[in-house]
Amino acid sequence: RQEMFIDPGIDLTTKPLIEQMREMALNRFSPLFENESKVDGGYGEFFTIDFSNEFVAHITNQYGSKMMFYGDFDVMSSDGSTEDDVEYRDFFPLLSFPNEIVANVLSLLPSKDRLKARVNKKLMTIEAESKYYIKELAILEDTEDSLREYHSFLPQIMCFADNNPHSYDCIRKIFSNTTIGSLTVILNAMGKIFWEFRSLVKEFKNIRRLTLQFERPIIEELMMDDSCFIDLARSCEGLEFNLLKQISAGALHKVYKSMLDGSMKLRELVCIVFDTSSSIDFLKMIGIQFFDGRFFSNRDIEVFKKAWNGEDFYCIFDGNIEIGFVVPSRRDNNHYYESDSEDDESEGYFLLQLHETRESLDQAKSEQGLIRVRVDPRIRA
């Protein structure tokens, strides 16, 4: 069976589709003589391409297998005129094509255009039954400033407008049959997306990497808690926060155990700004103590240190789990301490990563600049 898919280079809006198919055939199956040509398709098979009928395009191999593109191409344009009245038609009859062809056309469209297609019952059915992959997608509130700021480096942006009540239903539907390579959610205000985000988290199921960016600390304070953090950790393989200071060491410990036993698909957690006291408390929960720049543990762990932006970055290898954290710059004789002062630095980078292969683990341990740190087997009282 020979299959021919709509070429990504085809422009579905400026020329009649049949003309573009002729051009594609000319490029791919040269030479093409007028209306019909017999060409070598490779592997001992030959194709006959026939565009003599304006309404039907045939592709036939020597065994009689045939692929047809068909439809009434003399359709009404957007202003009600026919092909005879306009130089180029604005639309072509997509619904007259087989579902397989329609699905391939839809797969070439941006996310927002696929959402618009759902207003048609047939297109909605095809969309619901099809599976799609989006390499990168960003979700943010629909403000003029946000579009101007992020559009230059984010390839696909889906904006939520407060005056559009259907946005959230659409994103739920698209998430149900779409795998996303990298999803970035940017929360820069307290609009509707802020209040709907907690329920939207439940729809994040087929995401490989999720980046959550809080543009203001108050947004993270009001939104994040242990429950939301664990729900997010269940949704993806990689999870990154630009700011995370509201979760407890207990929630971090629960995620750590789930990564170890495989009950979560999470493989990497990155927090650019994290509460260092939670890092220290989490280490205590897994039998590792850190005090005055020294580590105490009965467990079989390896610890390394390196300089990181003028601070000390520690890497702990616990089996195939890597735990990394930064000691805050405010220290007294290299002693980490908590202060009641709001001006005190008690936050830094945090990493939790599961290495799935020995090669990945060895590569992490041999990173340039790492210095081995002694672990005292005595547990400090």
N, C-alpha and C positions, 0 to 999 in steps of 0.2 A: 504494500500500500504506500503510495506516495502522498506526502502532505506538503502543502505550501502555506506558510504563515504570512500574515501581513508584515511587510518589512518595516522596521522602526524608522526608516528614512522617508516613508510615505507621509505626505502632508494631507490630512483628511479634510482640510477646509478650503483649499485654494483651487484645486483641479478636480474634475470628475475622477472617481476612483479608477474607472476602467482605463483612462488615459495613463494614469500613474502605473497601473499594472502592466500596460504595454511597455512603458519606459523601463520598468524593472525587468521585464522579460528580455528586452533588448540588451540590457547590461549584463544579465546573468546567463543568458542562453544564446550568445552570439555564435554564428550569424543567424538572424531572423529575417525571413523573406516575406515581406508584405503581411498577409493575413495568417500564414501557416508556415511552420518550419519544423524539421525533424532534427533534433539535437541529441548529442551524446551526453547522457546524465551520469556516466561513470558506472563501474561495476557491471558492465555488459548490458546496461539498460538504456533505452532510448525514449525520449519524450516527444510527443507532438503537441505543440501549443497552437491553439486556434482562437483568434480574436475576431473572426469574420462576422460573428453575430454581436451586435452592439450590446445585447442584454445578457449574453452568456459567454464566459471565458472557460475553455476546456483545456485541461492538461491530461494527456493520455499517454500511458506507456505501451510498449509493444505487446503486452499481455492483455490489454483491454481495460486495465484499471484506470479509472477516470476521476478527476477532481474538478468540480465545477464551482465557479463563482457566479452567482446569478442575482438578479434584482432589476427592478424598474428604475433605471437611472434617470428617466425624464421626470424629475420630482419638482415639487413646488419649492421655491426659494423662500427666504425669510420674509420678503415683501409680497408674496403671493404670485410672483411671476414664474413662468416656466423656463426651461433651458433655452428656448428660442428667444427669450426676452433679455437674458443676461449673458455676459461673456463668460463668467465663471459662476458655478453654483456654490451656494453657501453650505449646503448639506447634502448628504447622500443617505439612502435608505438603510441604515445600519440594521434595523430590525428584520429586514428581508434576508439577511445572511444566516447561515446555520449558527447554532449556539457556540460551537467551537471557535468559529471565526470571530464572533462578537466578543467572546471571552479574551481572545488574543488582542483585539483592538483595545478593550478596556484595560488590559494589563500595561499598555503603553501610556496610559493617561496619568497625570498627577493625581495625588490623593483627593484634592478638593473637587476635581472633575468627576472622579468616580463617585463621590458623594452626591453630586448633582444628578448623576445617572439613575440614582435610586428612586427618583420620582416616577419612573416608568416601571410598571409591574413586571414586564418581561426582563428588563435590564436588572431590576432588583433581584429577581430569581437567579439570573445568571451570575450576578455579583456574589450572591449569598452562597452559591454552590462552587465558586472558584476560590482558589488559594493564591495569595499574592505575597510577594516579598518586597519590602521597602528597605533600602540600604540605610538611609538616614532620614529622620523626621524630627522636627521641633514643634512643640506646642507652647503657645504663649497667648496672652491676652491681646485682643485686637486694639492696639493703640498706635497712633501715628509714630510716636517716639520709639516704641518697641520694634516696629517694622523697619524703621530707618537704621536702628542700631544693629539688629541681628541679621537682616536680610543679606548682607554682604558676605557672610561666612557660613550661614546655615543653608544647605541646599534646598530643602523642602520645609516650608513653614505652614502650620495649620493654626490659624488664629481663632480665638473664641470671642465672639461679640456679645455683650450683654443684651442687645436688642434682638438676638436670634435664639429663640428657645429650643431650636432643634439641633443645635450644635452638639450637645452632649449625647443625644440619642444616636446621632450619626457616628460619632467616634466610637461608641460602644459596638455598633454594627461592624464598623471597619476593623476593629480590633479582633472581632470574632473569627475572621478568616484571613488575617494578615500577619505575617511574621515580620518583625522589624529588627533590623540589625542594630541600630543605635537610635534610641529615643531620648531627646532632651526636653525636659519640662522646665520652663522658665516662669517663675512666679515673681512678678514685679509690682503687684498691687494687691488690693483686697477686693477685686471684682468677683464676678460670678464663678470664674474658674477656681478661685481660692476656696469658696464654700462647697463647690462640687468635687474638688479634687479627691477627698477621702473616699467618696463612692466610686470615682473613676479608677482608683487604685485597684479595685477588684477586677477590672477588665484588663489589666496589664498581665497577659498570660504568655504570649509568644514574643517576648522581647529578649534579645541577647544582652544588650547593655542599656541601662537606664541611668541617665544623669539628671539629678534634681538640683536646680539652681535657685536659691533664695536670694533675691536682690536686696532684701532688707532683713535684719535680724528679727524684727518683730513678727515677720511672716513665719519664720522657722519656729519661733517660740509658741505661736498660736496653733500651728498645724501639726508639728511633729510630737509624737509620744511613742512609747514602747510598742503599742499595738500597730500603729501606722508603719513604724520602722520594720517590724517583722513581716507585715503584709508585703511591703516593698521588696524585702529580701527574698520572699518566696516567688517573686514574679519574674526574675531574670537571672542570668549567669554573672553579669557584672553590674555593680551598683556603685554610683559615685555621688557624693554630696559636696557642694562647695562649703557648706556650713552644717554642722550637726552637734548640738550641745545639750539637747533636751532628753536624750535617751539614757537609760540606766545601764550600769555594768551588767545587771541581770539579763537585760534584753540582748546585749552583745554576747553574753555567755550562751544564751539559747541559740543564737544564730551560729556561733562557733561549733556547738555540739551537733547542730543539724547539718553543717557542712561536713563534719567528720563522718557521721553515719549515713550521709547521702540522702537524707529526707528532704533537703533543699537542693535545688539546682544551682544555687549561688556558688560561684568560684572565686569572686574577688569583690572585696568591699574597700572603697577608698573614701576617706573623709579629709578634705583639704584643711578644714578648721574643726578640730575635735577637742572636747573637754579632756585634758590630760589626766585629771583626777579619776575620770571614768576608765581611762586606759590602765592606770595603776590598780584600781579596784578590780577590774576584769582579770588582770594577771594574778592577783591574789586568789581569785575564784578557781583558777586552774593550777594552783600550786606553785606560783612563781612570785617572789617578792623582789621589789626594786627599792633600794634605799641608798642615798648618798653615792649615787653612781655605781652601785654594786648590785649584783643579782644573787639571790639565794633560792635554791630549789633542790629537791631530792630527785626530780624527774630527769630523764635523759633528753636534755635540750642542748642546742648550740646557740651562742649569742655572739653577734658581731656589732661593731660600731663604725660609723663613718660621719664625716662632717657634712652637714646639709644646711645650706643657707646660713652659715654662721652658728648653727646649733648642733647638738648631738642627736643623731638619728640611730636608734637601736633596732636591729633585726634579730628576732628570736625564731629559731627553726624548731618547731615542735612536731616531729614526724615529718609529714609532707605539708604541714601548715606553716606559713610564714606570717609572723606578727611583727609589724613595724610601727614605731611611734617616735615622736620627737619630744625630747625633754625641753620644757619652756626655757626661754632665755633668761628669765629672772630667777636666779639661784643665789644661795648664800653658801659660799665655800663648796660649790658643786652639790649642794643638797637640795633636792626637790621639796617644795613646801607649798601648802595652800595658804592664801592670805584672804582676810576679810575685805581687803581694799579692792574696790571696783577697777582700779587702775592696774592691778597686778595681772601679769601674763600667766594664764593657766590653761593654755590651749595650744594645739599644734596638730601636725599631720598624723593620720592613723591609717594603717593598712592591715587587712586580713585577707590572705590569699591561699587558696588550695592549689598546690602543684600536682597535676595529674600524672606527670611522667617523671622518671628519674632524671632525665636530661634537663627538664625545666628546673627541677630542684637544685641540681648541681650548678647550673648556670647562675641561679640566684645567689648561691653561696660563694661563687667565684667572682662576683661583681667587683670591678675595680674600686679600690679605696676602702674596702671592708677590712677591719682589724678585729681579730678574735678577742672576745672578752671572757675572762674567767668567771665560772659559775661556782659559788660556794655551796657545797652540799648541805651545810647547816641551815636550818630554818631559823631566821631571826625572830626572837621573842617580841 
